[in-house]
Amino acid sequence: MRVLRGVDADVYFCKGASLEAVLCFIASRAGRRRKFVFRLQHDWEASPATLTGKIFGGQRLLARLFTIALRQADALFAQTRTQQQRLRTDFGLQSTVLYNSHPIPPAAPVTSATFPASRP
């Protein structure tokens, strides 16, 4: 927190649901109030149903703090229209879509070849 506050930025920008995003939000509000801008990285971040289990590993307090940061953000950016729609329907939040400069390929299926067996 000390490092983040010491930056004294005009705008604190963070991407990806994480403890770092929560700390960045707190740093933006501590002392002189600064702007906090958040950009989603994954569809799971746009739905309360997946935040706790898939993003924060069951840590409800951290998921709740992140939700507060989302609701208090000065601007929210989604990567896709799907993320934008989920933010609107699941959180009641408005966002702007900023597409990536390159297409994002579909995720490869997870197979046993993806994770080779560990060696004894």
C-alpha positions in Angstrom: 0.0 0.0 0.0 2.8 2.4 0.8 4.3 2.0 -2.6 1.0 2.4 -4.4 0.1 5.5 -2.4 3.6 6.8 -2.9 3.2 6.8 -6.7 0.5 9.5 -6.2 -0.9 8.9 -9.7 -3.8 10.9 -11.1 -5.4 7.6 -12.3 -4.9 4.1 -10.9 -5.4 1.5 -13.6 -5.6 -2.2 -12.9 -6.7 -5.3 -14.8 -7.7 -8.7 -13.6 -9.6 -9.6 -10.4 -7.0 -10.0 -7.7 -5.8 -8.8 -4.3 -3.7 -6.3 -6.3 -6.8 -4.8 -7.8 -8.4 -4.3 -4.4 -5.2 -2.7 -3.1 -5.0 -0.5 -6.1 -8.6 0.6 -5.5 -7.8 1.4 -1.8 -4.6 3.3 -2.8 -6.7 5.4 -5.2 -9.1 6.4 -2.4 -6.6 6.9 0.5 -5.6 10.5 1.1 -6.4 12.6 -1.9 -9.1 10.8 -3.9 -7.8 9.7 -7.3 -9.5 7.9 -10.2 -9.7 4.1 -10.3 -10.1 2.4 -13.6 -10.5 -1.3 -14.0 -10.3 -3.6 -17.1 -11.7 -7.1 -17.1 -9.4 -9.9 -18.3 -11.8 -12.8 -18.2 -15.5 -13.5 -18.5 -15.4 -15.0 -14.9 -14.7 -11.5 -13.5 -18.1 -10.3 -14.8 -20.3 -12.6 -12.8 -20.6 -12.9 -9.0 -21.3 -16.6 -9.4 -17.7 -17.2 -10.7 -15.8 -14.6 -8.8 -15.6 -16.4 -5.5 -15.1 -20.0 -6.7 -13.1 -19.6 -9.9 -11.1 -16.3 -9.4 -10.6 -16.1 -5.6 -10.5 -19.8 -4.7 -13.4 -19.6 -2.2 -12.2 -16.5 -0.4 -15.5 -14.7 0.0 -14.1 -11.6 1.8 -11.7 -11.0 -1.1 -14.4 -11.5 -3.7 -16.7 -9.0 -1.7 -13.9 -6.4 -1.5 -13.3 -6.8 -5.2 -17.0 -6.3 -5.9 -17.0 -3.1 -3.9 -14.0 -1.9 -6.0 -15.9 -2.7 -9.2 -19.0 -0.8 -8.0 -16.9 2.2 -7.0 -14.7 2.3 -10.1 -14.6 5.6 -12.0 -14.6 3.6 -15.3 -14.9 0.0 -16.2 -13.6 -1.5 -19.5 -14.7 -4.9 -20.9 -12.9 -6.8 -23.6 -16.1 -8.1 -25.2 -19.8 -7.4 -25.5 -20.4 -10.5 -23.5 -18.4 -9.2 -20.6 -20.2 -5.8 -20.9 -23.6 -7.5 -20.9 -22.7 -9.6 -17.8 -21.5 -6.6 -15.9 -24.8 -4.9 -16.7 -27.1 -7.8 -15.9 -25.2 -9.4 -12.9 -23.9 -6.2 -11.3 -26.0 -3.4 -12.7 -22.8 -1.7 -13.9 -22.1 0.2 -17.1 -18.8 -0.4 -19.0 -17.1 0.5 -22.2 -15.9 -2.2 -24.6 -12.2 -1.9 -25.6 -11.4 -4.7 -28.0 -8.0 -6.3 -28.0 -5.7 -5.3 -30.8 -5.5 -9.0 -31.8 -8.1 -11.8 -31.7 -8.2 -14.0 -28.7 -8.3 -17.7 -29.7 -10.6 -20.1 -27.9 -9.1 -21.8 -24.9 -7.5 -25.2 -25.7 -9.2 -28.2 -23.9 -7.4 -29.5 -20.9 -6.1 -33.0 -21.4 -3.7 -35.3 -19.7 -1.1 -34.3 -22.3 -1.4 -30.7 -21.1 -0.2 -31.8 -17.6 2.3 -34.6 -17.8 2.5 -37.1 -15.0 4.8 -36.0 -12.2 8.0 -38.0 -11.8 8.7 -39.7 -8.4 
